[in-house]
Amino acid sequence: MRAYKPLQKLFVVLTMLPMLLTAGCWSSVELNNRSFVRMLLVDKAESGVELTLAFPLPNRLIPGQSGTGGPQTDKPYTYVTKTGKDIGEAYRSIQSDLSRSITFGQTSVVVIGHELAKEGITPVLEFIAREPRFHINADLFVTQGRVLDLTKVPIVFERFPADILIAYGRQHVTVNTTTTDCLMTTYRGGDMIMPLLKIETKHIPGEKPEAVQWLGTDGAAIFREGKLQRTLSTDEMRGALWILGQLKDAEISVRSTTDGKSVNYMINKARTKITPSISGDQVSIMIRTKAEASLISSDANVNLQDPVQRKKLQRGIEILVEERMNKAIEKARKAGADVFSFGQYVDWHYPKEWNTLASRWRELYSRELKVITEADITIKRIGSVKEPTKIRKTSQPEGKK
């Protein structure tokens, strides 16, 4: 029996060891002592960087109640702004004024001001890359003006401002760029494309005051080597969505060949394939996109069931899509920014040739690269109504008025 006692003791120790490992961590911070950043706003200051963090307020998160148990009259979030010579100094300054420890585990949106974007966003990416709790799929945006203007926008449909910006990416109303996308481009020259935000004044009945600042999207921003160079219009940005394969669904209008009036379609099931080719000294990129179109309304006097007319309308959609893609590519090439990663496609398909092309890719991309766009749109559904809905006059018998 004595021979088994050491084995019994060893068994007890091994059984208790996992329980000791679950006792906790000496460096842990209780949830009640944390301040969760939902949105990070960065802009250029007179001397350095201006950093703004958006926090939810725990004492106002219960609908219909405040921290005192009365009716909720204040916003469930707040902004804290500080300046510093760099982001780290501004961040430490914010932390020194808070009673809770700042954590970036729930940060889902980063917004960069226009002036800082022109100067370069490398410091922002550096801060994100070195923060271990920062979410790698946080969405990035650029503003037309000062980033602090965003804090003045009233929230109507959502509880938090970050939710509005997250929805833009999920609904594919603009290009979707994450921190992962931007960090990866730093290893490929720093060329990237980001969604552009605009703030305008709108009159909203029922709101006080009626004229309020309204947040929306307005094209996209083109970056070369991490610096803002040019912007895309809304139509050009939609062309970029086709090229990037990010288009989910979209409304598109074409003119009828019969009377020039609009025929409106909903685009869905879009998919894009980019194929490079090298023939001698000529490098080419072929962009083929396919999609289906469903009729949603028509003002034109056209027989939508006529195969000839349908083919003309399909071609009209294809031409419009190709024009938008070509304009987006033209803007990017003028900026010398390979935001659609054409160079990476060449590298994937022709790794040996890429070794000689890489050193002069920017010049080749801007001047010599041949880019061909090809859209293939199929009209699948036109609905059960054969002709446009319109008021038809009825004839009256003679002698009656």
C-alpha positions, 0 to 999 in steps of 0.5 A: 500500500505504501508504494501507491501513496507517492502515485496518489499524491502525484495524481492529486497534484496533477488534478489540482494544477488546471484549477490553479491555472484558472485562478485569474491573471495578475494584470487583468482589469475588471469590466467596470474599470474599462472605457471601451472606445467605439470610434477613433478620430484623428486629424492634424493639429497646429502642433502635432495631432488631434485625437478624439475617442468616442466612448459609450456611457454605461450609465446611459445605456439602458433605454429609458433610464439614466444613471439616476433612474429618471428619464433618459435625456442625454446621448448614450455616448461622448467624445474626448479630444486631446492634442499632442505631438503624436498620437501616443502623447494625445492618447496618454493625455486622454487617459490621464483625464479618465477614471477608467482604463481605455481599451480598444477591443471594441473599436470598429471605426477609424476616421481620418481628417483630410489635412492629416490624410494629405500629410500621410496616414503612416502614424495612424497605421503605426499606432493601430499595428502596435495596439494589441487589442485593436480590431483588425477589421475596423473600418477606415474613412476619410473626411472632406474637412475637419474630422471634429465636424463629425461629432456635431452630427445628430444621430437619428436612426442609430444609438451610436455614430459608429453604427452608421459608418459600419452600416455603410460598409456592410451595405456596400454603399461605398468602398469597404477598407479595413485596417487589415487592408491598409496595413497589408498595402504598406508592404506593397507601396502604400497605395490604397483607396478609402471611402470619403465622408461628407457632412452637409446641412439638411432639413429634417421635419420633426427634428429640433432644429429642422436644419441639422448637419447630416452625415453621408458618403461622397466618393472615395479617396486615392492614396499613394504611398500613404498620402491622399492624392486624388478623390473619386466622384460617387459614380467613379467610386461605384466603378471602383466597387465593380473592379474590387468585387465589392458591389452587392446590389445597386440601382442603375438607370439607362436611356431608352433608344426609343424616346430617351427616357429612363429605364431603371434596373437593380443590379445583383449577383455581380462578380468580377475577375481580373486577369493579367497577361504579358506579351513581349514588352506589353503588360495587359490587365483584363477586367471582366465583370458579370451581373444580373439586372432586374427591372424596377421602373420605366418611364420609357415607351419601349416594349421590354419583352422585345428581344431586340430592345432588351439587348439594346438596354443590356448594352446600355447598362454594360457601356455605363458600367465600363465607363465608370470602371474606366474613369476610376482606373484613369483617376488612379493612374493619373495619381500613380497609385495602384489602388486596385493591386494590378501589380499584385495580380501580375506578381501572382501569375508571372512571378519571374517576369515580376522580378524585372517589372517591380522596380519600374512598376509605377511608371509602367502602371501610369503610362504603358499598362493596357487595361481592358474592361468588359461588362456582361449584364443579363436582364433576368426579370422585367416583371409581369407588367408588359408596358409602363404604367400610365393614365389612359384617356377614355373615349366619350360617346358623342353628344355628352360632355 
